[in-house]
Amino acid sequence: MNPEALIQNDASVLGLLAILLAVVFYTAQSEHVFFRRFYRYVPALLMCYFLPSLLNTFNIIDGTGSNLYFVASRYLLPSCLVLLTLSVDFQEIAKLGKKAVILFFTGTVGIIIGAPIALLLVSMAFPELLNGNGPEAVWRGMTTVAGAWIGGGANQAAMKEIYDVGDNVFSAWVTVDVLVANIWMACLLIMAANSRGIDAKTGADVSALRSLQKKVEEFHATHARIPQLPDLMIIIGVGFGVTGFAHLLADIIQPWMVEHVPGGARYSLHSGFFWLIVIASLMGLGLSFTRARKLEAVGASKIGSAMLYILIATIGMQMNIRAVAEVPLYFVIGITWMIIHASLMLAVAKFINAPVFYMAVGSMANVGGAASAPVIAAAFHPALAPVGVLLAVLGYTVGTYMAWFCGQILQVIGAS
């Protein structure tokens, strides 16, 4: 923990985050003129992320030293994935078509080619960035960001080991990873809040998305009722019960994979978190074919969304805005890298006439993984959260391999 942080106790930090979330939701539904105008341009979801980041930036809390994100990502995230997928109409999601997959892999390509291009461009003005082949070489640190932006934390850790990345350069690039990824996430949230207008201007085909949203709304209109205590306890039981079972299976599968599939680390098969997300997501989808689907009528997705917002706050509290000044050149590379990725995503989305939803979720499934892709998807509509989950799992699967390939290109440039 950071000894300079004003609040050290995680219970107190959780209480503070809960108060911030309550304030955001209270003001977002307020009829006051100021708040109505404010939230017309600034999504409430973005504020749930940004306000906790200020607490960390000004040393009120120690976001990176806190265990809250670990708890939220391991317990609340799988639980909310289960509850958000309980009512999913898998056939309707399948009708969304191949555009989501096309844009996911477009995002992957954007990360792979964006890294060497960004390094080359910035090194034209600062040639010292091409600083050889030692452990603290810039290109080595960039491989860890490639792992994080195509897959996730497990893929990032894999790149650190594969490319023998020095601790100092690794720490610097982790800062760039968090800052740049979350700035792009903020941009995507703004796009989500204005998606109807953007899609109307671009002439994107949104028929499949609207069909899915309409079916979900019809389900709510037909079956919704006021939840009673037994309903809520059953929802909690299903969410955390499946999460507990997913942890149990992940604890069995992960060491088996390490022992019997030695090359599996390249595909995140040695990551317990990977198996946790896969198992919880599959079980949630499986429950959507059972009577458990009726739990949506008494607010399963609302409870899942509450868990998701707590996760969002714990993600935001890890960002330190002032850290940009500590690694300015790395940050310039990171921003350039992300601009290349974003430009490619927008261009391909326009070319295939895809709604902004496909672009946003395809991008965040790469850059943010399972913790962020459902957030972006749910910002468009809660019914679309499973799309983010499925694509994020795909990112975990290919992340290490694609990041390794990116590293090979960076090595040629950086060590030249």
C-alpha positions in Angstrom: 0.0 0.0 0.0 1.1 3.6 -0.7 1.9 5.0 2.8 1.0 8.5 1.5 -2.6 7.6 0.8 -5.1 9.2 3.1 -7.3 6.1 3.3 -5.6 2.8 3.8 -8.5 0.5 4.8 -10.1 -1.3 1.9 -13.4 -1.4 3.6 -13.4 2.4 3.9 -12.3 2.6 0.2 -15.2 0.4 -0.8 -17.6 2.6 1.2 -16.3 5.7 -0.6 -16.6 4.1 -4.0 -20.2 3.1 -3.1 -21.0 6.6 -2.1 -19.6 8.0 -5.4 -21.6 5.5 -7.4 -24.8 6.5 -5.5 -24.1 10.2 -6.1 -23.6 9.6 -9.9 -26.8 7.6 -10.2 -28.8 10.1 -8.0 -27.7 13.1 -10.1 -28.1 11.2 -13.4 -31.8 10.8 -12.8 -32.2 14.2 -11.3 -34.5 16.7 -13.0 -32.2 19.6 -12.1 -31.3 21.6 -15.2 -27.6 21.5 -14.6 -27.5 17.7 -14.2 -29.8 17.1 -17.2 -27.4 19.2 -19.4 -24.3 17.7 -17.9 -25.3 14.0 -18.5 -26.6 14.9 -21.9 -22.9 15.1 -22.9 -21.1 13.1 -20.3 -22.3 9.5 -19.8 -23.0 8.5 -16.2 -20.9 5.4 -16.8 -17.9 7.5 -17.6 -18.3 9.3 -14.3 -18.4 6.0 -12.4 -15.0 5.4 -13.8 -13.5 8.9 -13.7 -14.3 10.0 -10.2 -12.5 7.0 -8.5 -9.5 7.8 -10.6 -9.3 11.3 -9.0 -9.2 9.6 -5.6 -6.1 7.7 -6.7 -4.5 10.6 -8.5 -4.7 12.8 -5.4 -3.5 10.1 -3.0 -6.8 9.9 -1.1 -6.7 6.1 -1.8 -4.1 3.7 -3.1 -5.9 2.2 -6.1 -3.0 0.0 -7.3 -2.2 -1.3 -3.8 -5.8 -2.1 -2.9 -7.2 -5.6 -3.1 -10.6 -4.4 -4.2 -10.0 -4.8 -7.9 -8.8 -8.4 -7.4 -12.0 -9.2 -5.4 -14.3 -7.5 -7.8 -12.7 -9.2 -10.9 -12.6 -12.7 -9.3 -16.0 -12.6 -7.5 -18.2 -9.9 -8.8 -17.2 -10.1 -12.5 -18.0 -13.8 -13.0 -21.2 -13.4 -11.0 -22.4 -10.5 -13.0 -21.5 -12.3 -16.2 -23.8 -15.2 -15.1 -26.7 -12.8 -14.2 -26.3 -10.8 -17.4 -26.4 -13.9 -19.6 -29.3 -15.6 -17.9 -31.9 -14.2 -20.2 -29.8 -14.0 -23.4 -31.4 -15.2 -26.6 -28.5 -17.0 -28.1 -30.2 -17.4 -31.4 -30.7 -13.6 -31.6 -27.0 -13.0 -30.7 -26.0 -15.4 -33.5 -28.0 -13.3 -35.9 -25.7 -10.3 -35.1 -23.5 -12.0 -37.7 -19.9 -12.0 -38.6 -19.2 -8.3 -38.4 -18.4 -8.4 -34.7 -15.8 -11.1 -35.3 -14.4 -9.2 -38.3 -14.0 -6.1 -36.2 -12.5 -8.0 -33.3 -9.7 -9.3 -35.5 -9.4 -5.9 -37.1 -8.6 -4.6 -33.6 -6.0 -7.3 -33.1 -4.3 -6.4 -36.4 -4.4 -2.7 -35.4 -2.5 -3.5 -32.2 0.0 -5.7 -34.0 0.9 -3.2 -36.7 0.3 -0.1 -34.6 3.1 -0.9 -32.2 6.0 -0.9 -34.7 4.6 2.0 -36.6 4.2 4.1 -33.4 7.7 3.2 -32.3 9.2 4.2 -35.7 7.3 7.5 -35.9 8.2 8.7 -32.4 11.8 7.5 -32.7 12.3 9.8 -35.7 12.3 12.7 -33.2 13.7 10.7 -30.3 16.2 8.1 -31.7 17.3 7.1 -28.2 14.0 5.0 -28.0 15.7 2.5 -30.2 18.0 1.6 -27.3 19.3 -1.8 -28.2 18.4 -5.2 -26.8 18.9 -5.1 -23.1 16.2 -6.0 -20.5 15.1 -2.3 -20.2 14.8 -1.9 -24.0 11.6 0.1 -24.9 10.5 -2.5 -27.4 10.5 -5.2 -24.7 8.2 -3.2 -22.6 5.9 -2.6 -25.5 5.4 -6.4 -25.9 3.7 -6.5 -22.5 1.2 -3.8 -23.6 0.6 -5.8 -26.8 -0.3 -8.8 -24.6 -2.6 -6.7 -22.4 -4.3 -5.0 -25.4 -4.9 -8.2 -27.4 -5.7 -10.5 -24.4 -5.4 -9.4 -20.8 -3.3 -9.5 -17.7 -2.3 -13.1 -18.1 -1.1 -12.5 -21.6 0.8 -9.4 -20.4 2.5 -11.4 -17.8 3.4 -14.1 -20.4 5.1 -11.5 -22.5 7.1 -10.2 -19.6 8.5 -13.7 -19.2 8.9 -14.6 -22.8 10.8 -11.4 -23.7 12.6 -11.1 -20.4 11.3 -7.6 -19.8 13.1 -5.5 -17.1 11.2 -4.4 -14.1 11.6 -0.7 -14.6 10.5 -0.6 -18.2 7.7 -3.0 -17.4 6.4 -0.7 -14.6 6.5 2.3 -16.9 4.6 0.5 -19.7 1.9 -0.7 -17.2 1.2 2.9 -16.5 0.9 3.7 -20.2 -1.3 0.6 -20.6 -3.8 1.7 -18.0 -3.9 5.4 -18.9 -4.2 5.0 -22.7 -6.6 2.0 -22.6 -8.9 3.9 -20.2 -8.8 7.1 -22.2 -9.9 5.1 -25.2 -12.6 3.4 -23.1 -13.9 6.8 -22.2 -14.1 7.7 -25.9 -16.0 4.5 -26.5 -18.5 5.3 -23.7 -19.2 8.7 -25.2 -19.8 7.0 -28.6 -22.1 4.5 -26.9 -24.1 7.4 -25.4 -24.5 8.9 -28.9 -24.6 5.6 -30.9 -28.0 6.2 -32.5 -27.0 9.5 -34.0 -23.6 8.1 -35.1 -25.2 5.1 -36.8 -27.8 7.3 -38.4 -25.1 9.6 -39.9 -23.1 6.6 -41.2 -26.1 4.7 -42.5 -25.0 1.6 -40.5 -27.3 -1.5 -40.5 -28.6 -1.8 -37.0 -31.6 -4.1 -37.7 -30.1 -7.1 -35.9 -29.2 -5.0 -32.8 -32.6 -3.4 -32.6 -34.3 -6.8 -33.0 -32.4 -8.2 -30.0 -33.1 -5.2 -27.9 -36.8 -5.3 -28.8 -37.1 -9.0 -27.8 -35.5 -8.2 -24.4 -37.8 -5.3 -23.8 -40.8 -7.5 -24.8 -39.7 -10.1 -22.4 -39.5 -7.6 -19.6 -42.9 -6.1 -20.5 -44.5 -9.6 -20.4 -42.9 -11.2 -17.4 -41.5 -8.4 -15.2 -42.8 -8.3 -11.6 -41.8 -6.8 -8.3 -39.1 -9.0 -6.7 -39.6 -10.5 -3.3 -36.9 -11.5 -0.9 -36.9 -15.1 -2.0 -36.4 -14.0 -5.6 -33.4 -11.8 -4.7 -31.8 -14.6 -2.6 -32.2 -17.1 -5.5 -30.6 -14.6 -7.8 -27.7 -14.1 -5.4 -27.4 -17.9 -5.0 -27.3 -18.5 -8.7 -24.7 -15.8 -9.3 -22.3 -16.6 -6.5 -23.0 -20.3 -6.7 -22.0 -20.5 -10.3 -19.0 -18.3 -9.5 -17.9 -20.7 -6.7 -18.3 -23.7 -9.0 -16.3 -21.9 -11.7 -13.5 -21.2 -9.3 -13.5 -24.9 -8.2 -13.3 -26.1 -11.8 -10.7 -23.5 -12.7 -8.5 -24.6 -9.8 -8.6 -28.2 -11.2 -8.2 -27.4 -14.8 -5.4 -24.8 -14.6 -2.8 -27.0 -12.9 -3.7 -29.9 -15.1 -3.1 -27.7 -18.1 0.2 -26.6 -16.7 1.3 -30.2 -16.2 -0.1 -31.8 -19.4 -0.2 -29.0 -21.9 3.2 -27.2 -21.6 2.7 -25.1 -24.6 -0.7 -23.9 -23.4 0.6 -20.7 -21.8 0.8 -19.2 -25.3 -3.0 -19.5 -25.5 -3.7 -18.4 -21.9 -4.6 -22.0 -21.0 -2.3 -21.8 -18.0 -4.3 -18.8 -16.6 -6.8 -19.6 -13.9 -8.6 -16.3 -14.6 -9.1 -17.4 -18.2 -10.8 -20.6 -17.1 -12.8 -18.8 -14.5 -14.3 -16.4 -17.1 -14.8 -19.2 -19.7 -16.6 -21.5 -17.2 -18.8 -18.8 -15.7 -19.8 -17.5 -19.1 -20.6 -20.9 -20.5 -22.6 -21.8 -17.4 -24.5 -18.5 -17.7 -25.3 -19.3 -21.3 -26.3 -22.8 -20.4 -28.7 -21.5 -17.7 -30.4 -19.3 -20.3 -31.9 -22.5 -21.8 -33.4 -23.5 -18.4 -36.1 -22.1 -16.0 -33.4 -19.9 -14.5 -34.1 -17.6 -17.4 -37.2 -16.4 -15.6 -35.0 -14.8 -13.0 -34.6 -11.9 -15.4 -38.2 -11.0 -14.7 -37.4 -10.2 -11.1 -34.2 -8.2 -11.8 -31.3 -10.6 -12.4 -29.6 -8.3 -14.9 -30.1 -5.3 -12.6 -28.3 -7.0 -9.8 -25.6 -8.1 -12.3 -25.3 -4.5 -13.5 -24.8 -3.3 -9.9 -21.9 -5.7 -9.5 -20.6 -4.5 -12.8 -20.6 -0.8 -11.7 -18.6 -1.7 -8.6 -16.1 -3.4 -10.9 -16.0 -0.3 -13.0 -15.2 1.8 -10.0 -12.4 -0.5 -9.0 -11.0 -0.3 -12.5 -11.1 3.5 -12.4 -9.4 3.8 -9.0 -6.2 2.3 -10.5 -5.6 5.2 -12.8 -3.2 8.0 -11.8 -3.7 10.9 -14.2 -0.4 12.6 -13.0 1.6 9.5 -14.0 1.6 10.8 -17.6 4.4 13.3 -16.6 6.6 10.4 -15.5 6.8 8.6 -18.8 5.9 11.3 -21.5 7.6 9.6 -24.4 6.2 6.3 -23.7 2.8 7.9 -23.4 3.3 9.6 -26.8 4.0 6.1 -28.2 1.0 4.7 -26.5 -1.4 7.4 -27.8 0.0 7.1 -31.3 -0.4 3.3 -31.1 -4.0 3.6 -30.0 -4.8 6.2 -32.7 -3.6 3.7 -35.3 -5.8 1.0 -33.8 -8.8 3.2 -33.5 -8.4 4.6 -37.1 -8.3 1.1 -38.5 -11.3 0.1 -36.5 -13.4 3.1 -37.7 -12.3 2.6 -41.3 -13.2 -1.1 -41.4 -16.5 -0.4 -39.6 -17.4 2.2 -42.2 -16.3 -0.1 -45.0 -18.5 -3.1 -43.9 -21.4 -0.8 -42.8 -21.2 -1.9 -39.2 -22.9 -0.1 -36.3 -20.6 1.7 -33.8 -21.5 -1.1 -31.3 -19.5 -3.7 -33.3 -16.5 -1.3 -33.5 -16.6 -0.4 -29.8 -17.0 -4.0 -28.4 -14.5 -5.5 -30.9 -12.0 -2.9 -29.9 -12.5 -3.2 -26.1 -12.5 -7.0 -26.3 -8.9 -6.6 -27.4 -7.8 -3.6 -25.3 -9.8 -4.2 -22.1 -10.6 -7.9 -22.0 -13.3 -9.6 -20.0 -13.4 -6.8 -17.4 -14.1 -4.0 -19.9 -15.8 -5.5 -23.0 -19.0 -6.3 -21.2 -19.0 -2.8 -19.7 -18.9 -1.2 -23.2 -21.5 -3.7 -24.6 -23.9 -3.1 -21.7 -23.5 0.7 -22.2 -25.3 0.1 -25.5 -27.9 -2.3 -24.0 -27.7 -4.8 -21.1 -28.8 -7.5 -23.6 -25.6 -7.0 -25.5 -23.2 -7.7 -22.6 -22.7 -11.4 -23.6 -21.3 -10.3 -27.0 -18.5 -8.5 -25.1 -17.9 -11.6 -23.0 -17.6 -14.0 -25.9 -15.2 -11.7 -27.8 -13.1 -11.1 -24.7 -12.7 -14.8 -24.2 -11.6 -15.0 -27.9 -9.0 -12.3 -27.0 -7.6 -14.3 -24.1 -7.3 -17.3 -26.4 -5.3 -15.6 -29.2 -3.7 -12.8 -27.1 -0.3 -14.4 -26.2 0.3 -15.7 -29.7 -0.5 -12.5 -31.4 1.4 -10.4 -28.9 4.4 -12.7 -29.4 4.2 -12.1 -33.1 4.0 -8.3 -32.5 7.1 -8.7 -30.3 9.0 -10.3 -33.1 8.4 -7.3 -35.3 9.3 -4.8 -32.5 12.5 -6.7 -31.8 13.6 -6.2 -35.4 12.9 -2.4 -35.1 14.0 -1.7 -31.6 17.2 -3.7 -31.5 18.4 -2.5 -34.9 
